[in-house]
Amino acid sequence: MTQKERVLNELTWRHSVCSTRFLEAHIPRAAARIAELRAEGYLIVTETCNDPYHNHKTRQVQYRLQQPEQTVFFSDDVIKVVHG
């Protein structure tokens, strides 16, 4: 599994992922992999990690994979979901 696939896997299965989690998983260039995923169209939000259990000494960030907005159309008992 490539580092990019591992990063996407973490983002898919967790609500948010702290940058130190990627370091612990031996992915030191996670920000570069996230930039690649963004270039492929993934919506990834970057926020400051304020988790009190992480006890960061410096500013660290966390990443969250955002699902695209969905628009639902109802017409003649047919439901059509449009992503985008």
Secondary structure as the mmCIF struct_conf table of DSSP 4:
data_model
#
loop_
_struct_conf.conf_type_id
_struct_conf.id
_struct_conf.beg_label_comp_id
_struct_conf.beg_label_asym_id
_struct_conf.beg_label_seq_id
_struct_conf.end_label_comp_id
_struct_conf.end_label_asym_id
_struct_conf.end_label_seq_id
HELX_RH_AL_P HELX_RH_AL_P1 GLN A 3 TRP A 13
BEND BEND1 ARG A 14 HIS A 15
STRN STRN1 VAL A 17 CYS A 18
HELX_RH_AL_P HELX_RH_AL_P2 SER A 19 GLU A 24
TURN_TY1_P TURN_TY1_P1 ALA A 25 HIS A 26
TURN_TY1_P TURN_TY1_P2 PRO A 28 ARG A 29
HELX_RH_AL_P HELX_RH_AL_P3 ALA A 30 ALA A 39
TURN_TY1_P TURN_TY1_P3 GLU A 40 GLY A 41
STRN STRN2 LEU A 43 THR A 48
TURN_TY1_P TURN_TY1_P4 PRO A 52 HIS A 54
BEND BEND2 LYS A 57 THR A 58
STRN STRN3 VAL A 61 GLN A 66
HELX_LH_PP_P HELX_LH_PP_P1 GLN A 67 GLU A 69
STRN STRN4 GLN A 70 SER A 75
TURN_TY1_P TURN_TY1_P5 ASP A 76 ASP A 77
STRN STRN5 VAL A 78 HIS A 83
#
